[in-house]
Amino acid sequence: MPRLFLGFGSNLGSKKENILNAYSEIEKRIGKIISRSAFYITNPQGFESVNYFLNSACEVECSMNVYLAFLETQFIEKLIGRTSKSNNGIYSDRIIDIDILLADDLVIDTPELTIPHPLLHTRRFVLEPLAEIAPDYIHPILHKTILQLLNELNMQCKT
């Protein structure tokens, strides 16, 4: 069974509680969390909002295949109160967002699921918590560590 890295975001309601509830459901439904990052406060990216985000990441020893884990993350989002997903890249405020960022060295590209997450290397709010728990993990397509990707993103923002 794969080792998953999940990313979490919340910018509505009790943000920390939303993510902690998601962690609890992950452990009940998907597998044992073996590491998790601190919480990071970030501004919305890709849309305007007065609500800041709280982001986090965790590593999970998955007890099922990645497709079933994906369906479980979707169910957990609904359970916690998410009513809609982003459509055509149009983002909005959300109670909880759970993304499968990486799954071992799997590369999956289907209409429903893309792993590694296609925007992982472009998002500081994903890379910072992920680098905290898995700095040496190698991206299976880009062949760089998570820390290298974060450092490259930081350098791009300085220029």
N, C-alpha and C positions, 0 to 999 in steps of 0.2 A: 504494500500500500504506500502511496506517495507521502512525502513530507511536504506540507503546504506552507506557504507564507501568505498570510492574509493582511489586507489593509483595511482600516476602519476610518470612517469619518462621520461626524454628526455636527449639525449647526442649528438644530431646533431642540427645544425642551431642555431637559437636564442632560447635557451632552455627555458628561462623564458616566452618568448612570446608564445612558443608552448603550455606550460602548461596553461597560461592565456587564450589562445584561446580554449583549451579543457574545462576549467571552463565555459567559455561563452556558448559553445555548450551544455554542460551538463545542464545548466540552461534553454536553449531553448528547449531541447529535452527530458530531463529525469525528472527534478524537481528542486526545490529550494535548493541551497547550503546554509546550516545553520551554517556551520563552516568549516574553512580550516586552514591548518597548514602553517608554514613558509616554505621556500624553504631550502632544505638540499643538500649540495654538497657532492657527494659520488664517489668512484671509481667503475668502472665496476665490476660486480661480475659474475663469470661463463664464462668469455671470456676476451681476451686481447684487449685493445683499448687505444689510446692516448687521447680519449675524455672522460672527466669526466661527470657524470650524475648530473642532478638537479632533486630532488625528492620532492614530496609533497603528501598530503592526504586531503580529504574533506569528509564531511558528507552531505548527500543529502536526503531531503524529497522526495521520489520517487513518481511520479505520474502514475506509471504503474507497472506491475508485473516484477519480477526480470529477467525473460527470455527476455522480450522485452527490458529492460534496458541494458542487456548484448549485444543484437544486436545493440542497439544504440551506445554503447561504441565502438563496432567494426566499425560502420559507421563513428563515429567521428574520430577515428584513421586514417581511409582512407581519410577523408575530410581534415585533417591537413597535410597529406602527407605520412603516413606510407604505404609502399608497400608490406611488407611481415611480417609474424609472425614467431616466433621461432618454429622450428620443432625438435621434439625428444630431447628437452633440449639443442639444439644448439642455443646460443644467439648471437646477433650481435648488432651493433650500430642501434639506432632508433630515429626518429624524435619525436615520442610520443608513450608511452605505457600507457594504462589505464586498471587497474585491479579492478574487484569487490573483495574487501577484505572480507567484511562481509555484511550480509543483515539480520537485526534483529537477531533472533536466528535460522534462517533457516540453515539447513544442506542439501546441494544438491551435488550429485555426479553422474554426467552424463559425457559422452565422451566430450561434448561441454563445460560444465560449472561445476566447483567445488567451492562450498562455504561452509565454509570459505576457502579462498585461501590456498591451501595445504602447501605452503612454508612460509606463513605469520610469523610464530613463529621462523623461522630460519634466517630472514633477517632484519638486523638492519636498512637498508635504507627504510624499510616498517614500522617497529615498532616505530622508533623515531618520524616520523611525525604523525603516528596514536596515539601514546601515548600523544602527545601534545594536540590533540583535543578530545580524548576519553580514558583517562587513566584508568577509572573504568569500561569500557565496558568489559563484560565477554565473552570470547571465548566460543562458544556453544559446542565445543567438548572437549577442554582441561580444561574447567571450571576454568580458571585463567583470571585475568584482563590483559589488554594490558600492563599496567605498570609492572605487575609481569613477563610477558613473556619477556619484554625488560630487566628487571633486571636479569632474569635467563640467557638470552643470553649474557649479559655483564659479568656475573660471569663465564660462560663457556669460554669466550675469554681470561679471566685472568689466567685460569689454563692451 
